[in-house]
Amino acid sequence: MTASGGTSKPQRGPEDKGPANPTVVAVFLATAAAVGGFLFGFDSSVINGAVDAIQDDFGVSDFLIGFVVSSALLGCVVGAWFTGPVSDRIGRARTMLLLAVIFAVSSIGAALAVGPADLIAWRLFGGLAIGGASVIVPAYIAEIAPAHMRGRLGSLQQMAIVLGIFAALVTDYVIARVSDGGAGGEFPLGGTAWRWMFGSELLPAALYAVIALILPESPRYLVKRRRTEEARRVLTRVMPAEQVQTKLDEIRASLAEDRPVRLGDLRGDRLGLRPIVWIGILLAVFQQFVGINVIFYYSTSLWQSVGADEGDAMFTSIINSLVNVVFTVVAIALIDRVGRRRLLIVGAAGMAVSLGTLAVCFSTAAVVDGEPVLGDLAGPLALVAANTFVASFAVSWGPVMWVMLGEMFNNFIRASALAVAAAVNWLANWVITTTFPALSGFSLTLAYGLYTAFSVLALLFVLRYVPETKGIELEDMDRLSSPRATA
């Protein structure tokens, strides 16, 4: 009976009824999981505004500051490598919670660092979480997303990454502006400004921990662990009820062997690995060898080196990041319409042209007091080219690579294959990030010339080998075993 005397209707638990709109639930779950991508972008880029201040405070060489910046990436390799097996053992949601804790602890440690050695150690530790997020977020989203919108939902990972980058750069800019003396000055609440830049990550890390506690587990993980009824309840929330049993049957059929995945399962007859695994690895390598993270890790220092003051250089970095956000939105709108492969082709071509333009611009720079200074024409042209490069990457290789790595492998090898490809991606990132300070000190023209060459190679690779995955169910990915591209 109700308080007014009427008869109450029987109450149903959340597992007893499907959502009014499964698409809305799928979008919500993917968005929540993508907060890990936000932390991925924030943690990897927050050092951008702090590079010069750290170098001055600790009195380190160009090579050592390059290692301080890139040290997180070595942690990323390890984190990406082990997150797949860990998530297969403890589940996707629990893995996200573990990563949130690592993000929080590493941000505090970096903020309190007393020298380059322990700062490197904390950056390495934080890298475990960045690398882990690069694996677990696309895997989780791919495993809860309906096939017809998997590309758009998978792109939320990259959207979150670029928003994290943008938030980190804005945070750096604000902290530097309100501090007495910029990034190396005194923050109003005490302490050096660059330390607050690292500490600011604590808030999104706490949010991610809360999200990880309430997210449902991946249905494919649940089926693999023989928790079929739990998987059924999750699937009922993200797709029409009449499709759930069919989907469960497809997942069970795709998990051909009920045992833990081993790296040996990735082996193939050609060059030691399955062709599809090689395609994933090379996508991961080319995404970094085009030099995109030079923009996001060093852009403030780069623009200062060609004549901008610290404030203008940070603001220019924010513009680069805003372009990244805008064109990632464009990619999300296009990826399920035009397909993954076409975006990769267009993006690689755009990057090659814009990077080539940057190389030419820097070849004309005059050297004043040992630093390159761009001319009246080359300076604006370089800024336009840099933003065109970011736009070309953001609309293609940025989101598309992560979407494809989350969906191109069959269910049984997905976690391990994604871990290997993501680890290679971070290793390639480390190589580019570590070598850029020394390489740019020798010749910016050479640096951007090399990135141009890799963009051209990326274009040729996609044309020859990369298959289209648009609209293919995860349970049907075995048919992509051919190394030849499909239309």
N, C-alpha and C positions, 0 to 999 in steps of 0.2 A: 504493500500500500504506500502511496505517496503521502506527503504531509498534508495535502488538501483532501485526502480521502479517496482519490482515484486509484485505479489499479496500474501499477508500473509495468512496463514492458520488460521481457527477459533481456538481460544484458549479455552482450557477446564480447569475448576477448578479442584482442587485435589479430590473433592468429586465425579467428573464425570467419573473418570477412576480408575480402580483397579491398584494396583502396579504390576510391572513386575514380582515380586517374593514375594508373600504374606509371605512365610516362612522367608525371610530376614527381612521383616517389623516386624513380630512377635518376632523374635530374638532381633531386635533393641529395641522394646518397652519393652520387658522383661528385657533386660540388663539395660536400662535407669531406669526402676522402681527399679531394684535391688540395685541402689546406696543407697537406704534406708537401705538395708542390710549391705552395707559397713559401714555406719554410726553406725548401730547397733553394728557391731563388733568393730569398732574403739572406740566408746564411752565406751563400756563395758570393754575394755581391756587396754585403755590408762593409767589407774591407776596402772597397773602391775609394771612398772619401778619406780613408785613414792611412793610405799607403805612405804618403810623403811625411806625415806626422810621426808614424811609427819609425820610419827610417831616421828621422832627425832625433827622436827620443832615444833610440837604442844605438844610433851611430853605426848602422850596418851598410854593407856594400850593395851595389845594384844586384849582384847575383844572389846575395842572402835575402834581400827584400823580395826578390822574385820567388825564392823558396818559401818564405813566410806566406806569401799570397797563395802559392800553389800547394802548400803542404796539406791543406784540407782535401785536395783532390786525391792524394795518396790514400787518405782515409776513405774517400768515396769509392775507390777501387775495391778495398776490402769490404766495405759495407754492401756494395752492390753484389759482390761475389757471394757473400754468405746469407744475404737476406732471403733469396729464393728458398734455399734449404730450410732456413729458420722458419719462414712463413709456412712452408709445407708441414712443419712439425707442430708449431704452436698456433697457427692460424694467422690470417691477414690482419684482423682487428688488434690482436694482442701484439703483433709485430709493430703496428702503428703506435701503440702506447709506449712500447720500449723506445722507439725512435724519438718520440716527443720528450721523454726523459733525457735522452742523450743531447738533444737540441738545447734543452734548458741548462743542463749542467755545463756544457761546453761554452755557452754564451757567458755564463758567470765566470768561468775560468779564464776565458780570453780577456774579459774586461779587467780582471785582476792580475794579469800577467806582469811579471817584474823584469822580463828580459826576452830576447828572441827565442831562446830555447824552450821555455815553458809556453810561450805564445804558439810556437810551432806544434807543441804537444797538444794543446787544447784545440788548435785548428785541425789536427789529425783526428782527434776524438770526435769533433763535430762533423768531420767528413764522413764518419761511419753512418751518421744519421742522414746526411745529404744523399750518399750513395744508396742507402736503404730506401729512402723515399723515392728515388728514381726508379726503383724496381717495384715496390709494393703498390704505389699509387696507380700506375697504368695497368698493372695486373689486376688489381681489385676492380677498377672501373670497367675493364674489358669483361670481367667475369660477372658483373651485375647488369651490364648494359644490353638492351635489346639490339639485335644486329642492325636494324634499319637506322639507328641513331648512335651506334657505337663510335663512329668517327667524331661526331660532335661532342659526345660525352668524354671520349678519350682526349680530345683537344682541351678539355677543361684543365687537364694536368699542365699543359703548356701555358694556358691562360693564367693559372695560379702561379706558375714559375715567373712569368713576366710581371705579374702584379707584385710578386715578392721582390723582384729586382727593382721595380719602380718604387715600392715602399721603402726599400733599403736606401736607395739613392736620395729620396726625399727626406728620409730620417737623417741621413748624413748631412744633407744640406741645411736642414733646420738646426741640428745640433751645432754645426760649425758656425752658423749665422748668429746664434744667440750666445755663443761662447766668446770670451775675451781672447782673441788671437786665433780664431779659426779652429781647425781640427786639432791643432797642437796646443790650443789655449785652455783656459780654465772654464769649465762648465759652471753655470750659475749655482747648481746644487753641490758643487765641489768635485774635485777630480778632473783629469784631463778629458777633453771632449771626445777623443777617439775611443776612450774606454766606454763611454756611454753609448757610442755607436754599437759596440758589441753587445752591451748589456740590454739594449732595446729589444733584442730577440726573445727575451724571456716571456713577454706577453703572448705573442702568437704561439710559442711552444706550449704554454699552459692551455690555450684554447684547443690546440691539437690533441692534447692529452684528454680533455673532456670529450671531444668528438670521438676519439678512439674507444672510449668507454661505452658509448651508446650506439655505435655503428653495428648493424647486423653482420654476421660472418658471410664470406663468399659462398654461394651455393655450390660452386664447383669444388671448393675445399671441403665443404660438408659432405658432399657425395663421396669424395675420395676417402674421407674418414668414416664412411658408412653411417652418417647421421642424416639419413634421407628425409625424415619428416621435418627436421629443421630446415633442410634445403628447400623442401616444398613450401614452407611458410615464407621463406625469403623470396622465392620466385613468384609466389602469389602476390607479393607486394609490387613487383616491377613488370608484370605482364598479365594479360588476360587469363583468368582461371582455367579456361578450356585448353590453353597451350602448355600448362605446367607439366602435366604428365608426359607429354611428348618431349618436352625439353629435358626432363629428368632421364628419360630413356636414352636420349641422344648423349647426354653427359656420361651416363654409365657406359654406353657403347664406346665412347671415345677414350675412356680410361682403360686401355687394353690390359694393363697389368697392375694388379693391386699390391704395390710395394713402393718404398721410397724411391724417388727419382735419383739417379746417379749421373754424373757428368759423362759417364760412358754411354749413356743413352743418346748423346748428341753426336756420336761417331757415325761417319758415313764412309762410302767407298772412295770419295774423291777428296784428296788433301786432308784426310783424317776426320772431317766433320761432315754432317749432312749439308747439302747445298743451301738449304734455307737458313741454316745457322750461319754459314759464311756470309750470306746476303745481309743478315742482321748485324753481324760484326762490322762489315764494311760500311753499312749505313751509319753505324755508330762512330766509326773512325772519321769518315768524311764530314759528319756534322760538326766535329771539332776542328778538323784540319783546315777548314775555311777561315778560322781565326775569330769566330764570333765572340768568344769570351775575352779577347783582347779589349774589345769595346767595353764590356761590362765589368772587367776587373781593373783595367788601367786607363779608362777614358779620361778621368780627371787629371791624372798625371800626364797623359798624352797631350791633352789640349793645353795644359800649362807649359809643356815643353815647346810648344809652337807659338807661345806668346800670350795666352790668356792668363788672367790672374785666378786665384783659387776659387773665388765666388763664381766668376763667369764659367770656369771649367766645370764646376759642379753643376751649374745650371744647364750647360750644354749636355752633360751626361744625363740629366733628367729628361731633356728633349729626346735624346736617343732612346731612352727607356719608354717614354710615352709613345713614340713611333712603334716600338716593339709591342706595346699593349694594343694599339689601334689595329695593327695588321694581323695580330693574333686573332682578334675578333673577326676580321675578314676571313682568315683561314677556317675558323669554326663554321662560318656561314657556307664556305665552299667545299669543305672536305668530303662531305657525303653526297655532293652534287657532281663535282667534276672528277672526284677520285684522288687517291693518294699520289699515284704515279705522275699525273699531269702537273700537280702542284710542285713535286720535287724537280721536275724538268724546268718549269718556269722559274722557280726559285734559284736553281743552280746557275741558269743563264744570267739572271739579274745580279747575282752575287759576283759572277765573273766580271761583268761589265763595271760594276761599281767599285770593286776592289782594284781592278786595273786602273780605273780613274784615280783612286787614292794613291796608287804607286807612282803614277805620272805626276800628281800634285806634289808629293814629297820629294820627287827627283828635282823639282825646280826650287826647293827651299834654300834660302841663303842661311849660312851659319854665322850666328852672332854670339860671341862669348861662349863658343862651344855648343850652342843649342840651335836647332833648325828653326827658322822663322819663315812662315808662308807669306807669299806676296798678296797684294790686294785682290787679285783674281783667284789665285790658287787657294787662299784661305776659305772664302765662301764656297768654292767648288768642292773642296775637301769635305766641308760640313754637309753639303748636299749629298755627296757620294757616300759618306758614312751613314747618313740616315737612309739612303736608298739601299745600302747593304743590309742594314738592320731590318728594313721593311721586307726585302726579298727573303731574308732568313725567316722572319716571323710568320710570313704567309705560307711557308713551305717546310723547310728542314727543321725548324724549331718544333712545331707541333706534330708534323707528319711522322718524323722518325719515332717519337715516343708512342704515337698511336699504332704504328706498324709493329713495333717491338712488343706491344701489349697484345696484338691480335694475330700476328703472322705465324706463330708456332702452334702446333696442335696442343690439345689440353695436357697431354702427359708430359711433354718436355717443356711447357711454357715457362714455368718458374725457373728452371735451371738455364734454359737458353736465354731468357731475358736477363738473368743474373750475369751470364758471361758477356753478353753484348753490352750491358750497362757498365760492367767493370772495364771493358775495353774503351768505352766512351769516356769514362773518367780518366783512364790512363792517357788517352789521346789529349784530353783537356789539360792534364798535368804537363805533358810534353810541350804543348803550345804556350801555356801560361808561364812555365819556368824559363823557356828560351826567349820569350819576347823581350824582356828588359835588355839582355845582352845583344840580341839580334837588332833591336831598334836602335840601341846605342851605336851599333856599327853602321846600319843603314835601314831607315824606314822604308825606302824604296824596295830593298831586297825582301824585307818582311812581308810587305803587302803584295809583292810580286809572287812570293811563294804561296800565299793564300789564294791569289788569283789562279795559279796553276792547279791547286787542289780543287777549286770550284769547277774548273773545266773537266778535271778527271771525274768529279762527282757526277757531272752531267752525262758523261760518256758511260759511266757505270750504271746509272738509272736506265738509260736508253737500251743498254744491252742485257741487263740482268734482273732488274727489280720487277716483281709481279704486282698486279693490282689486287688489293684485298677488300675493296669496297663491297659491302653487301654480303660477304661470305660469312656463314655461321662459323663460330669458333670450332664447332665439332667437324667442320668440313675442311679445315686448313691443311690436312694431309695432302690435298691435291695440288698444293703449291710446291711440291718437292722438286719440280723442274726448275733449273736455274735460269731458264729463258723467261724473259718478260712476257706478260700477257697484255693484251689491249684493254 
